Amino acid sequence: MLPAINLYLLASLVFVVTFLLFVPFIDLMYRLKMEDPHREAGRKDRFGDLVSVFDKIKGYKSGTPTGGGILIVLVVLLVYGFLYFFQVYAISFDKFMLFVLSLTAYGLIGFYDDIKKVFTFNGLCLRVRYKIIIQLAASSIISYWGVSKGLFFVNCPVLGCTIENGLLLFLLSVLTLTFMANAFNIIDGIDGLSSGSLLITLIPLIIFIKSSTNDLPDLVLAFILYGAAMAYLYFNIKPARLFMGDTGALALGSIIGVLTLTTGTLYLLPIFGIVYIVDALSSIIQWTSKYFFQGKKVFKIAPIHHHFEAIGWEDTKVVFRFWLAHAFFSLLALGVYFLWV
């Protein structure tokens, strides 16, 4: 197995390279004006409610470019591709294609959203239902590859069994990838929140990989992601010089789902991924309440991290407390994991 020092050096090298690339990349994003269009006063959502709450807590960010996830995805793909093609490590074709499919498919879906949002190509807008259908199609392709190649499995320690193939595993995989891609996209709403959460998530995932499958390709990818995410977090801490955008959020969320499935630790996702789940569910609850109960809102604004801002919490306080909760439940997930192994 790859010595730990080599993995550390790999992550450090990716961090340095990504950090250096971000400097000209951010300048490029400013020149291209890759930013959300300025919001007009008095905007209303589809339910007729003024969105002044959101504008009040986020209006000062107007002008900050988005698209940082584009560079993260490109760096991860290029570094992982280099290591595969030159056989620096023993990365199999099946595992290589699994990660490339996930990053590329969801990265392209997110890139479409970023471009459409920034340049307001209204003629290219897709309704939410169609976006979900496209995401489910992408997840189906990725899941078919993962299941058919024997890369995905789900442990059920309470039942004393393992799901290693079949329709149930396929359906669980599709739902996991689609949900995690969107959940990570939803949590990407405050400076540093999503990138810091990704770093916290990768720690238990790395331990799961080492303890369950000891799979080199998974470890290599996780450390590459760690290095790239650290570099991005440096520029994303308040005041952020760059936002991630849908390209990176959807792609990185899907990779979290993939690594959960390749390690068989889907049963632990509700614990170490609780921050993503709660944030995503708050948006679903808000939308459901407004849709079925004549616009009645459960939260001042959804997702819930914006609700806390709306009731007076500083955004840095929200981020740090979310990180603290995430770290606590990640540690709890590790405790549960080692209880069952």
N, C-alpha and C positions, 0 to 999 in steps of 0.2 A: 504494500500500500504506500501511496505517496507520503513522504515525510511531511509533518506538519509545517516545518520551516519553509518548504517549497510552496505550500498553499498560502502561507503568510506573504511570501515574496511575490507570488502571483497577484494577490489582492492589492499589495502595495504598489506594484508596477501599474496595474489597471487604474488605481487611484491617481497616481501621478500623471499618467497619460491623459486620463479623462479630465483631470483638473486643468491641465495645460490646454486641452482642446476647448474647454468651456469658455476660456477668455475670449478668443476670436469668435466662437460660436454665439455668445451672448451679443457681441457687437453686431454680428450678422443679423440676429433676430431683431435687434433694434432698427437696423437699416431697412429690413424688410417689413417693418411695422407689424410683426407677428403678435398682435395684441388683440384682446377682446374689444369690439367696437364700444365707443362711449355710450353710456346708457342715457336715455332721455328721461327727463323728470315726468313723474306721473304715470310711469309704465304700469300696466296691469298684467296679471297672469291670466291663464285660460278660464279661471273661475271668477274673474272680475276684481280680484283683490289687488290693491296697490302693493308694489314690491319695494316700497321706500325703506323697509327695514333692512333688506339686503343691500340696497344702495348706500344706506347710512354706514353700515359696518365695512363695506368693501369698496366704496367709491374712491377712496384715496389710492387704490391700487391701479387705477386707470393709467395706461401707458406702459405698464410692466409687461414685457413680452412673454408669450407662452411657447411651448415646444421643446422644453428641456429634455423631455422623454425621448425625443427623436435621437438626440446624441447618445443617451444611455443605451437605447435599443441597438443603435448602429455599432457602438463600441463592444457591447456584449456579443453581438453576432459576429463581428470581425475577429475579435480575440478568440472566441470559441471555435469559429471556423478555421482560424490559423492553427490552433492546437490540434484540431481534427485532421486537417489535410496534411499537415507535416508530422502527424503521429507523435507529437511531443508527449502526449499521454495516450493511454489505450482507450480511446473513446470509440464506441461502436457506432456503426452507421445508423442503426435503429434509434439509439438514444440521441444522436446528433440531429436526426430528422425530427424527432419528437420536440426538442427544444426550439429548433428553427421554425417548425410549423406553428408553434404556439406564439413565439415572439413576432413572427412575420404576419400571421393572419390577424391577430388582434392589434398589432402595431399599425397595419394598413387600415383597419376599421377605425381606429382612433385618429389616424392621420387624416382620413376623410373628414371626420368631425372637426378636427382642428382647422383645416383649410376652409371648410364651409363656414365655421363660426367666425374666423378672423376676417375673411374676405367677403362674407355675407352673400354667398352664392345661393340666393333663395330658390332658384330653379332646381337646385340639387338637393333640397331638403328631403329627408325621409322621416316619416312618422315613427314614433317610438316603437310601435308594434313591428314595423319592418326592420328596424335596427336589431330588435331582439331576435327576429327570425334569422337575420344574417349572422348574429353571434351564435345562435344555436347551431346553425349550419357549420360554422367554423369549429365550434366545440365538438360537433359530431365527427368531423374529419380527424381532429386531434385525438379524440377518444377512441375512434376505430383503430387508429395506428397504435395507440398505447395499449389497448386491450388485445388486439390481434398479435402484437409482437411480445406479449407477456410482460410489458413494462409496468402496467398498472395492477395494483391489488389493494384490497381493503381488509384490514384486520378487524375482527369483532371479538375482542378479548372477553367481553361479558358472556358471549355465547360460545366462546371457545372455538371459533371457526375463522376461516379466511375466504373472502370472495376473490377468486383469481381469474375468472372469465365469465362469459355469458352476458345476457341482456341486462341483468341487474347492475353489474359492474359498469357496463356501457352507459346506462341511464344515470347512475350516480356520478360518473365522470363528466358527462355533458352538463349536468346541473351544477356540479362543483366549479367547473371552469367558467361557465357563464356567470354564475353568482359572484365568484371571487373577482373576476375582471371588472364587473360593475361596482362591487363593493369597494374595491381599491380606488376606482374612479371617483366614487362619491366622497370618500374620505380625503381626497386630494382637494382641500378647500381652504386651508390656512397655511401660512408660511411654515414650512418644516414638518407639518403633520404627517403627510404620507411618506416622505423619504425617511424620517426618523422611525416611523412605524415599520417600514420595510426592513431597516437594520435590526430592529428588535425581533421581527418575525424570523429573520434568517438565522438567528442564534439557535432557537430550538430546532429549526429545520436541519441545520448542520449537524446537531447532536443526534437527531432522528436518523439522518443518513448514515452517520458513522456507526450508530448502534444497531440499526435494523438491517440495512442492505450493505453497508460499507462500500457503496458504489462510487467508483472514481469519477465517472462523468458527472454525477450529481454534485459531488463535492466541488469539483472544478467550477461548474456553473455557479454554485452558491457563492464561492469566494470571488469570482469575477463580478457577480452582482453586488457583492458587498463593497468591493473597491469602487465600482462605478457609482453606487448609491451614496457613498461617503463624499465623493467629489461633488455630486449634485447638491447634497445637503449643505455643503459649505456656502454655495451660492443661493440656496433657497431659504436659509435662516432669515428671520425678519431683520431688516426689510429685504424681502426677496428681490434679487436682480432678475430672476427668471422663474416662471412657473413650469410645471411638468407637462400639462396638457393631456389630452385623451390618448395620444400616441403611446406615451410611456405608461400612463395609469392602467389602461386596458391590458397592455402587453405584460406588465409586471404583475398585475393581479392574476392573470391567467397562469403565469409561471409559479406563483405561490400555490395555486390549485394543482398544477402538474407535479410539483415536488411533494405535495401532500399525498398524491396518488402513487407516486413511485416509491414512497417510503411506507405505504400502507397505513398512514396515520390520519386518515380522514376522520376517524372517531374522536381525534383530539382537536380538530379544527374549531369546533364550538368553544373550546377553551382558549387556545393560544390565538385564535382569530376572532375573539369576542368583540374587540373594538370595531373591526370591519363589519361584523354581523349586526351589531347594535346600530351603527351609523346607517347602514343600508336599510335596516328594518324601520328606522325612524322616518326615512323618506317614503317608504311604502305605506306606513301607517298614516302619515300626513296626507298623501295623495288619496288613499282609500277613504279617509274621513271626509275630505273635501268633495270627493266625487259622489259619495253615497249619502252624505248628510248636509247637502245644500251649502257647501263651502266651509263648513265648520272645521276649525284647525285644532289639532292636538298640541302642536308646538308653535311658538311665535314664528319660527322659520325652520325649515328642514333642509339638510340633515341636522342631527341634534348638536353637532359641534357649533353650527351657526346659531342654534337656539341659545346656547350658553353665552355666546357673544351678545345676542340680542337682549338678554336679561342683565347685562352689565359686566360680564367677565372680560378681562383683557384677552386678546387672542393668544398671547404668550402663555397665559395661565391655562387656557384651554389645551394648548399643545402639550405643555409639561404634564398636566394631569392625565391627558390621554396616554402619553408615553408611560407615565407611572402605572396606570391601570393595565396597559399592554404588557409591561415588564412583569407585573404581579401575576397576571394570568398565564404568561409564557412560562414562568417558573412553576406555576401550578400544573401546567400541562406536562412539564418535564417530570414532576413528582408523580403524576398519574401514570405517565409512560413507564417509568422505572418500577412502578408498583406492579405492572402487568408483565414486563419482560422477564 
